[in-house]
Amino acid sequence: MLSFSKWIRDPLYGFVGVTKEEVALLDTIPLQRLRRIKQLANAHLVYPSAMHTRFEHSLGVMHIAGRMAEHLQFTDDDIKSVRYAALLHDIGHGPFSHVFEAALHDICGNAIDHEEITRLIIKNNEEIQSALGTSADTVFNLFKENGERIQNQVISGNLDADKIDYLRRDSYHTGVAYGNFDLERILHTIHKRTDGTRSYLTLLKKGVDALENFRLARFLMHAQVYHHHTRAVADKMFQRAMEIAIRDNVISKEFLNPKNSDFLKNYLSLDDARMLFMLLQDPESKCHDLIYALENRRLFKRGYEVDVTHISNPILRMKIANMKPEQNKKLEQILADECRCDPDFIMADIHNIENSLYKSSNENIFSDKTPFLIEEADGSLHQIEDYSTLQPAKDPRLVFYVFCPKENRDHIKRDRVEEIIRNNL
């Protein structure tokens, strides 16, 4: 049994207990930095109370992971390791969370993501290694992709502690009801299944309705909060500001180069406020103009918007769905010339609204990922489709936008955008 040395008040779970070792981990610089990174980046421009941070989310994930581990009857050592991993699972996030990750991809032309950076920090940060002690290697292994143990699935899977917490926490702080589901029923009906060398997280059949509730909550939060069009505008403005800052040398590209020996030091020096400060350094750069507009909620508008899956012309649908970055740039330049606008302020952006509701169990299986598994009283296993009334759609929602300053919105006509795409891209 864990011995808690402190209790932390949480709006979702009441008092969350932490051990002496967990307190030491929380006091490390990489964990404390998460206090200064908003969980939902620019979502507060839509939902003003969405100002919660990666730090409180990490505490919630630790709490849920601990409850899952106890219910699944993990050993004491495994419970400790899973809780440590839950605390650490987001330390690789940069300023503005996933928005910065997209900008980092554009800047570096590199597929590095926050999961990989998390592993780098755990492996190379002396503070964290010291706080983890003899558990360091075990915790690191919990972040391996497609891990063969159920402990990995508690940290990262279809029904993991991360998703359970962020859906409820984001719903609470945005003030919407979409992310609510029957948490206690899920925690009561999760089960462990071992088959050969691998173990799997399953759900007893009596928990199917709670799982359906969870899946629908996740879909609605993606559709209504995470991909809200106003947030999409704000996120794109931030990403464009980052792109311009690197181009104009307001921020050195080498500063964010993962191959740089100082990369982790530089990365861990950044949080939301420091990133904005860096982007505002040069008043002559257009990245300053974009960030100033973002800070004061002078957001660009939708000049063009289409759900790609609803386009009747299959060739146009194919062209938009497969547009490359250089084609986006070409479209932006043509539109900017026609409406006499700076091309940096015309932004073509496609949103792939992925969600587990869109994916069948077979898609997960063929990707070597564990689907939602339902366990009958006789021990037989089934996939969620055998019970669900929420049948997966063939395709995710794919929304294509062209954002622009308010004064240019009337110049970007739907027919003209589609004509340019058909004839020039």
Rosetta blueprint (number, residue, H / E / L):
1 M L
2 L L
3 S L
4 F E
5 S E
6 K E
7 W E
8 I E
9 R E
10 D E
11 P L
12 L L
13 Y L
14 G E
15 F E
16 V E
17 G E
18 V E
19 T E
20 K H
21 E H
22 E H
23 V H
24 A H
25 L H
26 L H
27 D L
28 T L
29 I H
30 P H
31 L H
32 Q H
33 R H
34 L H
35 R H
36 R H
37 I L
38 K E
39 Q L
40 L L
41 A H
42 N H
43 A H
44 H H
45 L H
46 V L
47 Y L
48 P L
49 S L
50 A L
51 M L
52 H L
53 T E
54 R H
55 F H
56 E H
57 H H
58 S H
59 L H
60 G H
61 V H
62 M H
63 H H
64 I H
65 A H
66 G H
67 R H
68 M H
69 A H
70 E H
71 H H
72 L L
73 Q L
74 F L
75 T L
76 D H
77 D H
78 D H
79 I H
80 K H
81 S H
82 V H
83 R H
84 Y H
85 A H
86 A H
87 L H
88 L H
89 H L
90 D L
91 I L
92 G L
93 H L
94 G L
95 P L
96 F L
97 S L
98 H H
99 V H
100 F H
101 E H
102 A H
103 A H
104 L H
105 H H
106 D H
107 I H
108 C H
109 G L
110 N L
111 A L
112 I L
113 D L
114 H H
115 E H
116 E H
117 I H
118 T H
119 R H
120 L H
121 I H
122 I H
123 K H
124 N H
125 N L
126 E H
127 E H
128 I H
129 Q H
130 S H
131 A H
132 L H
133 G H
134 T H
135 S H
136 A H
137 D H
138 T H
139 V H
140 F H
141 N H
142 L L
143 F L
144 K L
145 E L
146 N L
147 G L
148 E L
149 R L
150 I H
151 Q H
152 N H
153 Q H
154 V H
155 I H
156 S L
157 G L
158 N L
159 L L
160 D L
161 A H
162 D H
163 K H
164 I H
165 D H
166 Y H
167 L H
168 R H
169 R H
170 D H
171 S H
172 Y H
173 H H
174 T H
175 G L
176 V L
177 A L
178 Y L
179 G L
180 N L
181 F L
182 D L
183 L H
184 E H
185 R H
186 I H
187 L H
188 H H
189 T H
190 I E
191 H E
192 K E
193 R E
194 T E
195 D E
196 G L
197 T L
198 R E
199 S E
200 Y E
201 L E
202 T E
203 L E
204 L E
205 K H
206 K H
207 G H
208 V H
209 D H
210 A H
211 L H
212 E H
213 N H
214 F H
215 R H
216 L H
217 A H
218 R H
219 F H
220 L H
221 M H
222 H H
223 A H
224 Q H
225 V H
226 Y H
227 H L
228 H L
229 H H
230 T H
231 R H
232 A H
233 V H
234 A H
235 D H
236 K H
237 M H
238 F H
239 Q H
240 R H
241 A H
242 M H
243 E H
244 I H
245 A H
246 I H
247 R H
248 D L
249 N L
250 V L
251 I L
252 S L
253 K H
254 E H
255 F H
256 L H
257 N L
258 P L
259 K L
260 N L
261 S L
262 D L
263 F H
264 L H
265 K H
266 N H
267 Y H
268 L H
269 S L
270 L L
271 D L
272 D H
273 A H
274 R H
275 M H
276 L H
277 F H
278 M H
279 L H
280 L L
281 Q L
282 D L
283 P L
284 E L
285 S L
286 K H
287 C H
288 H H
289 D H
290 L H
291 I H
292 Y H
293 A H
294 L H
295 E H
296 N L
297 R L
298 R L
299 L L
300 F L
301 K E
302 R E
303 G E
304 Y E
305 E E
306 V E
307 D E
308 V H
309 T H
310 H H
311 I L
312 S L
313 N L
314 P H
315 I H
316 L H
317 R H
318 M H
319 K H
320 I H
321 A H
322 N L
323 M L
324 K L
325 P H
326 E H
327 Q H
328 N H
329 K H
330 K H
331 L H
332 E H
333 Q H
334 I H
335 L H
336 A H
337 D H
338 E H
339 C H
340 R L
341 C L
342 D L
343 P H
344 D H
345 F H
346 I L
347 M E
348 A E
349 D E
350 I E
351 H E
352 N E
353 I E
354 E L
355 N L
356 S H
357 L H
358 Y H
359 K L
360 S L
361 S H
362 N H
363 E H
364 N H
365 I H
366 F H
367 S L
368 D L
369 K L
370 T L
371 P L
372 F L
373 L E
374 I E
375 E E
376 E L
377 A L
378 D L
379 G L
380 S L
381 L E
382 H E
383 Q E
384 I H
385 E H
386 D H
387 Y L
388 S L
389 T L
390 L L
391 Q L
392 P L
393 A L
394 K L
395 D L
396 P L
397 R E
398 L E
399 V E
400 F E
401 Y E
402 V E
403 F E
404 C E
405 P L
406 K H
407 E H
408 N H
409 R H
410 D H
411 H H
412 I L
413 K L
414 R H
415 D H
416 R H
417 V H
418 E H
419 E H
420 I H
421 I H
422 R H
423 N H
424 N H
425 L L
